[in-house]
Amino acid sequence: MKAFEAIIPIYYLPYLINNDDTNLEDTEIEEIDTWYRKQCNYFECAHIHCTMPEWERPYFSHSNDINHLGCDVFDCVFFYTLNP
């Protein structure tokens, strides 16, 4: 299993971790899904799992890795398995 890090908006985490799209607009879901597919294609992986350290606190960033907008974010670690 391999890993990469990404800066993710806190309001996208419920969808990435639990597939909970509550309070997300359709355009935001499309944005997340597009980013997810790009990561899968780039790393040639079958599945990506999002996690973050328990001690991690959100912080403000002027950019994030999904939509490049300023917001409160987490530094997340994504584990992935390679395509067979």
Secondary structure, DSSP 8 states (H G I E B T S, - for coil): -EEEEEEEEGGGHHHHHH---TT--HHHHHHHHHHHHHHHHHHTEEEEEEE--TT---EEES--TTT---EEEEEEEEEEEE--
